[in-house]
Structure formats: structure tokens, C-alpha cells
Amino acid sequence: MGDPTLREQVRAAALCAVGAALLLAGPLFGGRSTMGFDVRDPRLDLRPWVDAEYDVSAPLNPILPDPDLYLLPGLVRMRQLAEQGAGPWWDSSQLLGYPLGANLPFPVFHPAAWLTGALDPVTAFDVLLWFHTAMAAFLAWRAVRLMGTEQAAAAFAAVAFSLSTWMTLHWGAPPMTYAAVWWPGLV
């Protein structure tokens, strides 16, 4: 046993990325979304997803998860500020000015938010979910392999951790993402 080889780690990382992509194939490749509400609703300014023909009498989901309430609005506001030529650090349209960089749920300092900056917020959200799921699986696999287990046990750990209740409840808000996704990396 011992430490996993570089080839073994690259193969595991690729399998985790492909597995997460297959799990999220609808949102990533099928024109769907992982949001807890219908993104076509014109009451929500989520271009290019808005559909003017959508029935606005349909109620919005009153029970939205934290990512829909914190991360998505942050991504939307970052895009709006960028379109206005302003930086994402300060929003002068709120109160007497609002330091977005100091707001923990706001993803200003999240490197993945920078990397997905060219995407619309809904697509960026789905790509971030794929990335975090794949990284959680890989880091769980690597942590278990470093403990000296066999491949099968490490593969089980990767699937179990990345699809666990802990991950699915905590992946969205950036502080929780750091704690949840990167925990196996710390081990």
C-alpha cells in the first residue's frame, strides 16, 4: 500500500470529475438547473433563462435552500456590478454603501466565482456544484487512500462523502464550502 501514485491520483480525479458530471448531466448539458425554483419565471431577473411565456401565476418555492438565497443572488449582483463597470467589492446602491467583500455568503473571494465569471449566474451555480462535488469526492478518496486502505474502500468513501447529507446541505455558501469540501484535504 502506501501513498497513491501520481498516475493513480490523476485517474481518480478524472473519475470523480466524470462521475460528478454524469450525476449533474441535466443541469450541465441538458438545459436544466439545480435551483430550487423555476428559473424561467420573469419575476426573477435571471437572463438568459427568463421565459416571457411563463405562467406568472405559479407560486415561487417558499422553501428555498441557502445556495438559492445567498450564493445565487451574490453571483447575480457580481454580474450586475461588472456590467455597470464597478468592482464587486462595494455596492453603493445599498444603504450608504455595502461592503460586499466583507459579506461571507457573498462569493467575491471565491476563486471559482472568478473562474465562472463569464457564465450566467445559473450556469455558474451549476458548474460550481459540479466542481465542488468532484473535489469532495477526490479529496475523500485521497484521504482514505493515505490512511492505507484498498482502492474499493477509497472509492466507496469518495461516493459516500460527496453524496452525503453533510455535503448536500453545506456545499453552497462559501464558508461552508471551505469547511465541507476541503475537509478531506486537511486530513
ABEGO torsion letter per residue (X at the ends): XEBBBAAAAAAAAAAAAAAAAAAAAAAAAAGBBABABBAABAABBBOAABBAABBAABBBBABBBAAAAAAAAAAAAAAAAAAAGBBAABBAABEAEBBAAABAABAAABAAAAAAAABBAAAAAAAAAAAAAAAAAAAAAAAAAAAGBBAAAAAAAAAAAAABAAAAAAAABAAAAAAAAAAAAAX
